[in-house]
Amino acid sequence: MTLQVDCGKVNPATGCTTVLQAETEEELMQKVAVHAKDHGIVEVTPELIAQVKGAIEEV
């Protein structure tokens, strides 16, 4: 099972086209935290985590 999250679906206002994939939710969330820095986000808040988890899809 591969999980993915489309950054543009988490926050369409960014216009970001990055799609991250991983085998586990933990690995995917680590990638999300690294990618968030590209948007100037230094602290991944519980609200952001909830948004991201809501956008995770199985592919």
Backbone hydrogen bonds in HBPLUS format (Angstrom, degrees):
<---DONOR---> <-ACCEPTOR-->    atom                        ^
c    i                          cat <-CA-CA->   ^        H-A-AA   ^      H-
h    n   atom  resd res      DA  || num        DHA   H-A  angle D-A-AA Bond
n    s   type  num  typ     dist DA aas  dist angle  dist       angle   num
A0059-VAL N   A0002-THR O   2.82 MM  57  5.44 167.4  1.83 157.6 160.4     1
A0003-LEU N   A0022-ALA O   2.78 MM  19  5.45 172.4  1.79 178.0 175.6     2
A0022-ALA N   A0003-LEU O   2.97 MM  19  5.45 151.3  2.05 149.4 156.0     3
A0004-GLN N   A0057-GLU O   2.81 MM  53  5.34 150.9  1.90 154.4 162.7     4
A0057-GLU N   A0004-GLN O   2.83 MM  53  5.34 161.9  1.86 156.2 162.5     5
A0005-VAL N   A0020-LEU O   2.94 MM  15  5.43 149.1  2.03 147.7 156.8     6
A0020-LEU N   A0005-VAL O   2.94 MM  15  5.43 160.4  1.98 159.8 156.6     7
A0009-LYS N   A0006-ASP O   2.90 MM   3  5.41 147.2  2.01 114.7 124.6     8
A0010-VAL N   A0006-ASP O   3.31 MM   4  6.74 139.8  2.49 146.2 157.4     9
A0007-CYS N   A0018-THR O   2.93 MM  11  5.60 157.1  1.98 166.3 173.9    10
A0010-VAL N   A0007-CYS O   3.05 MM   3  5.15 129.9  2.32  99.1 112.7    11
A0011-ASN N   A0007-CYS O   3.15 MM   4  6.51 161.6  2.18 158.2 161.4    12
A0014-THR N   A0011-ASN O   3.06 MM   3  5.96 166.2  2.08 128.4 131.7    13
A0015-GLY N   A0012-PRO O   3.17 MM   3  5.69 144.3  2.31 112.2 120.5    14
A0028-LEU N   A0024-THR O   2.99 MM   4  6.21 158.3  2.03 147.6 154.2    15
A0029-MET N   A0025-GLU O   2.85 MM   4  6.04 160.0  1.89 153.4 157.9    16
A0030-GLN N   A0026-GLU O   3.08 MM   4  6.35 145.7  2.20 143.0 152.1    17
A0031-LYS N   A0027-GLU O   3.11 MM   4  6.44 154.3  2.18 145.9 152.3    18
A0032-VAL N   A0028-LEU O   2.88 MM   4  6.19 150.6  1.97 147.7 156.9    19
A0033-ALA N   A0029-MET O   2.97 MM   4  6.17 155.8  2.03 143.2 148.7    20
A0034-VAL N   A0030-GLN O   3.15 MM   4  6.46 154.3  2.22 145.5 151.7    21
A0035-HIS N   A0031-LYS O   2.89 MM   4  6.12 162.9  1.92 150.5 155.7    22
A0036-ALA N   A0032-VAL O   2.79 MM   4  5.96 148.5  1.89 151.9 160.5    23
A0037-LYS N   A0034-VAL O   3.21 MM   3  5.65 142.9  2.36 106.9 115.9    24
A0038-ASP N   A0035-HIS O   2.83 MM   3  5.38 143.2  1.96 115.0 125.3    25
A0039-HIS N   A0036-ALA O   2.93 MM   3  5.28 147.0  2.04 106.9 117.1    26
A0041-ILE N   A0036-ALA O   3.05 MM   5  5.23 157.6  2.10 143.7 136.9    27
A0040-GLY N   A0037-LYS O   3.00 MM   3  4.85 162.6  2.03 103.9 107.9    28
A0049-ILE N   A0045-THR O   2.95 MM   4  6.27 160.5  1.99 154.7 160.6    29
A0050-ALA N   A0046-PRO O   2.97 MM   4  6.18 155.9  2.03 144.6 150.5    30
A0051-GLN N   A0047-GLU O   3.01 MM   4  6.31 154.8  2.07 145.4 152.1    31
A0052-VAL N   A0048-LEU O   2.89 MM   4  6.13 165.5  1.91 156.5 159.8    32
A0053-LYS N   A0049-ILE O   2.87 MM   4  6.06 171.3  1.88 155.8 158.4    33
A0054-GLY N   A0050-ALA O   3.02 MM   4  6.11 145.6  2.14 141.0 150.0    34
A0055-ALA N   A0052-VAL O   2.88 MM   3  5.14 144.6  2.00 106.0 117.2    35
A0056-ILE N   A0053-LYS O   3.44 MM   3  5.30 162.4  2.47  98.4 103.4    36
